Amino acid sequence: MPKKKLAYFTSKELTQTLKRTKVLTIIQTIIVLIMIVMAILLTGVKGISVFTFLPLFFIPMVVLGFIQIKSLKKEIQKRKIK
């Protein structure tokens, strides 16, 4: 399914998408932070392994979430939605 451009979203869809994206990004951030802590602990106990670098593969998802939040906020401000 192709993604719609933000210009084609209704005001209600924009606010709902912003709320959903914020929640999902916060959850992803918490999970990645837990993974980083676990990687540090496992590295200290067992040395370097695959789990040491695993959080690095999930960081771009969190960054993309924050970028999407920023673009949604910009579109909402452009339309002057509350």
Biotite code that builds the C-alpha atoms (Angstrom):
import biotite.structure as struc

atoms = struc.array([
    struc.Atom([0.000, 0.000, 0.000], chain_id="A", res_id=1, res_name="MET", atom_name="CA", element="C"),
    struc.Atom([1.591, 3.309, -1.039], chain_id="A", res_id=2, res_name="PRO", atom_name="CA", element="C"),
    struc.Atom([1.989, 5.996, 1.599], chain_id="A", res_id=3, res_name="LYS", atom_name="CA", element="C"),
    struc.Atom([-0.122, 9.119, 1.288], chain_id="A", res_id=4, res_name="LYS", atom_name="CA", element="C"),
    struc.Atom([1.605, 12.474, 1.310], chain_id="A", res_id=5, res_name="LYS", atom_name="CA", element="C"),
    struc.Atom([0.892, 14.629, 4.342], chain_id="A", res_id=6, res_name="LEU", atom_name="CA", element="C"),
    struc.Atom([-0.829, 17.204, 2.154], chain_id="A", res_id=7, res_name="ALA", atom_name="CA", element="C"),
    struc.Atom([-3.614, 14.691, 1.433], chain_id="A", res_id=8, res_name="TYR", atom_name="CA", element="C"),
    struc.Atom([-4.339, 13.913, 5.113], chain_id="A", res_id=9, res_name="PHE", atom_name="CA", element="C"),
    struc.Atom([-7.355, 15.468, 6.778], chain_id="A", res_id=10, res_name="THR", atom_name="CA", element="C"),
    struc.Atom([-6.816, 17.465, 9.961], chain_id="A", res_id=11, res_name="SER", atom_name="CA", element="C"),
    struc.Atom([-8.235, 14.637, 12.062], chain_id="A", res_id=12, res_name="LYS", atom_name="CA", element="C"),
    struc.Atom([-5.975, 12.077, 10.359], chain_id="A", res_id=13, res_name="GLU", atom_name="CA", element="C"),
    struc.Atom([-2.953, 14.288, 10.986], chain_id="A", res_id=14, res_name="LEU", atom_name="CA", element="C"),
    struc.Atom([-3.615, 14.626, 14.701], chain_id="A", res_id=15, res_name="THR", atom_name="CA", element="C"),
    struc.Atom([-4.363, 10.905, 15.063], chain_id="A", res_id=16, res_name="GLN", atom_name="CA", element="C"),
    struc.Atom([-1.216, 9.991, 13.150], chain_id="A", res_id=17, res_name="THR", atom_name="CA", element="C"),
    struc.Atom([0.847, 12.360, 15.300], chain_id="A", res_id=18, res_name="LEU", atom_name="CA", element="C"),
    struc.Atom([-0.463, 10.820, 18.526], chain_id="A", res_id=19, res_name="LYS", atom_name="CA", element="C"),
    struc.Atom([0.088, 7.275, 17.262], chain_id="A", res_id=20, res_name="ARG", atom_name="CA", element="C"),
    struc.Atom([3.578, 8.070, 15.991], chain_id="A", res_id=21, res_name="THR", atom_name="CA", element="C"),
    struc.Atom([4.559, 9.698, 19.298], chain_id="A", res_id=22, res_name="LYS", atom_name="CA", element="C"),
    struc.Atom([3.462, 6.651, 21.295], chain_id="A", res_id=23, res_name="VAL", atom_name="CA", element="C"),
    struc.Atom([5.176, 4.189, 18.963], chain_id="A", res_id=24, res_name="LEU", atom_name="CA", element="C"),
    struc.Atom([8.398, 6.208, 18.903], chain_id="A", res_id=25, res_name="THR", atom_name="CA", element="C"),
    struc.Atom([8.474, 6.435, 22.704], chain_id="A", res_id=26, res_name="ILE", atom_name="CA", element="C"),
    struc.Atom([7.957, 2.674, 22.977], chain_id="A", res_id=27, res_name="ILE", atom_name="CA", element="C"),
    struc.Atom([10.687, 2.010, 20.407], chain_id="A", res_id=28, res_name="GLN", atom_name="CA", element="C"),
    struc.Atom([13.043, 4.375, 22.233], chain_id="A", res_id=29, res_name="THR", atom_name="CA", element="C"),
    struc.Atom([12.478, 2.601, 25.550], chain_id="A", res_id=30, res_name="ILE", atom_name="CA", element="C"),
    struc.Atom([13.054, -0.804, 23.949], chain_id="A", res_id=31, res_name="ILE", atom_name="CA", element="C"),
    struc.Atom([16.273, 0.345, 22.263], chain_id="A", res_id=32, res_name="VAL", atom_name="CA", element="C"),
    struc.Atom([17.529, 1.839, 25.544], chain_id="A", res_id=33, res_name="LEU", atom_name="CA", element="C"),
    struc.Atom([16.834, -1.465, 27.307], chain_id="A", res_id=34, res_name="ILE", atom_name="CA", element="C"),
    struc.Atom([18.685, -3.265, 24.518], chain_id="A", res_id=35, res_name="MET", atom_name="CA", element="C"),
    struc.Atom([21.660, -0.920, 24.906], chain_id="A", res_id=36, res_name="ILE", atom_name="CA", element="C"),
    struc.Atom([21.800, -1.512, 28.663], chain_id="A", res_id=37, res_name="VAL", atom_name="CA", element="C"),
    struc.Atom([21.566, -5.271, 28.154], chain_id="A", res_id=38, res_name="MET", atom_name="CA", element="C"),
    struc.Atom([24.271, -5.143, 25.471], chain_id="A", res_id=39, res_name="ALA", atom_name="CA", element="C"),
    struc.Atom([26.593, -3.285, 27.836], chain_id="A", res_id=40, res_name="ILE", atom_name="CA", element="C"),
    struc.Atom([25.931, -5.778, 30.627], chain_id="A", res_id=41, res_name="LEU", atom_name="CA", element="C"),
    struc.Atom([26.378, -8.787, 28.357], chain_id="A", res_id=42, res_name="LEU", atom_name="CA", element="C"),
    struc.Atom([29.576, -7.335, 26.932], chain_id="A", res_id=43, res_name="THR", atom_name="CA", element="C"),
    struc.Atom([30.926, -6.958, 30.449], chain_id="A", res_id=44, res_name="GLY", atom_name="CA", element="C"),
    struc.Atom([30.042, -10.542, 31.352], chain_id="A", res_id=45, res_name="VAL", atom_name="CA", element="C"),
    struc.Atom([30.624, -12.523, 28.141], chain_id="A", res_id=46, res_name="LYS", atom_name="CA", element="C"),
    struc.Atom([32.658, -10.185, 25.974], chain_id="A", res_id=47, res_name="GLY", atom_name="CA", element="C"),
    struc.Atom([31.753, -8.874, 22.534], chain_id="A", res_id=48, res_name="ILE", atom_name="CA", element="C"),
    struc.Atom([29.054, -10.843, 20.735], chain_id="A", res_id=49, res_name="SER", atom_name="CA", element="C"),
    struc.Atom([26.244, -10.300, 18.241], chain_id="A", res_id=50, res_name="VAL", atom_name="CA", element="C"),
    struc.Atom([24.058, -8.877, 21.008], chain_id="A", res_id=51, res_name="PHE", atom_name="CA", element="C"),
    struc.Atom([26.584, -6.096, 21.550], chain_id="A", res_id=52, res_name="THR", atom_name="CA", element="C"),
    struc.Atom([25.806, -4.582, 18.152], chain_id="A", res_id=53, res_name="PHE", atom_name="CA", element="C"),
    struc.Atom([22.119, -5.497, 17.917], chain_id="A", res_id=54, res_name="LEU", atom_name="CA", element="C"),
    struc.Atom([20.820, -2.135, 19.249], chain_id="A", res_id=55, res_name="PRO", atom_name="CA", element="C"),
    struc.Atom([22.708, -0.317, 16.484], chain_id="A", res_id=56, res_name="LEU", atom_name="CA", element="C"),
    struc.Atom([20.384, -1.840, 13.889], chain_id="A", res_id=57, res_name="PHE", atom_name="CA", element="C"),
    struc.Atom([17.283, -0.492, 15.628], chain_id="A", res_id=58, res_name="PHE", atom_name="CA", element="C"),
    struc.Atom([18.476, 3.085, 16.205], chain_id="A", res_id=59, res_name="ILE", atom_name="CA", element="C"),
    struc.Atom([17.562, 4.209, 12.634], chain_id="A", res_id=60, res_name="PRO", atom_name="CA", element="C"),
    struc.Atom([13.928, 3.236, 13.265], chain_id="A", res_id=61, res_name="MET", atom_name="CA", element="C"),
    struc.Atom([13.830, 5.523, 16.296], chain_id="A", res_id=62, res_name="VAL", atom_name="CA", element="C"),
    struc.Atom([15.466, 8.356, 14.345], chain_id="A", res_id=63, res_name="VAL", atom_name="CA", element="C"),
    struc.Atom([12.924, 7.955, 11.527], chain_id="A", res_id=64, res_name="LEU", atom_name="CA", element="C"),
    struc.Atom([10.133, 8.106, 14.090], chain_id="A", res_id=65, res_name="GLY", atom_name="CA", element="C"),
    struc.Atom([11.403, 11.435, 15.397], chain_id="A", res_id=66, res_name="PHE", atom_name="CA", element="C"),
    struc.Atom([11.781, 12.754, 11.841], chain_id="A", res_id=67, res_name="ILE", atom_name="CA", element="C"),
    struc.Atom([8.189, 11.738, 11.081], chain_id="A", res_id=68, res_name="GLN", atom_name="CA", element="C"),
    struc.Atom([6.960, 13.466, 14.247], chain_id="A", res_id=69, res_name="ILE", atom_name="CA", element="C"),
    struc.Atom([8.777, 16.624, 13.202], chain_id="A", res_id=70, res_name="LYS", atom_name="CA", element="C"),
    struc.Atom([7.239, 16.581, 9.715], chain_id="A", res_id=71, res_name="SER", atom_name="CA", element="C"),
    struc.Atom([3.750, 15.952, 11.138], chain_id="A", res_id=72, res_name="LEU", atom_name="CA", element="C"),
    struc.Atom([4.123, 18.877, 13.550], chain_id="A", res_id=73, res_name="LYS", atom_name="CA", element="C"),
    struc.Atom([5.310, 21.095, 10.713], chain_id="A", res_id=74, res_name="LYS", atom_name="CA", element="C"),
    struc.Atom([2.260, 20.180, 8.600], chain_id="A", res_id=75, res_name="GLU", atom_name="CA", element="C"),
    struc.Atom([-0.086, 20.792, 11.548], chain_id="A", res_id=76, res_name="ILE", atom_name="CA", element="C"),
    struc.Atom([1.472, 24.215, 12.155], chain_id="A", res_id=77, res_name="GLN", atom_name="CA", element="C"),
    struc.Atom([1.221, 24.997, 8.451], chain_id="A", res_id=78, res_name="LYS", atom_name="CA", element="C"),
    struc.Atom([-2.508, 24.309, 8.579], chain_id="A", res_id=79, res_name="ARG", atom_name="CA", element="C"),
    struc.Atom([-2.897, 26.043, 11.949], chain_id="A", res_id=80, res_name="LYS", atom_name="CA", element="C"),
    struc.Atom([-4.601, 23.066, 13.595], chain_id="A", res_id=81, res_name="ILE", atom_name="CA", element="C"),
    struc.Atom([-4.884, 23.010, 17.400], chain_id="A", res_id=82, res_name="LYS", atom_name="CA", element="C"),
])
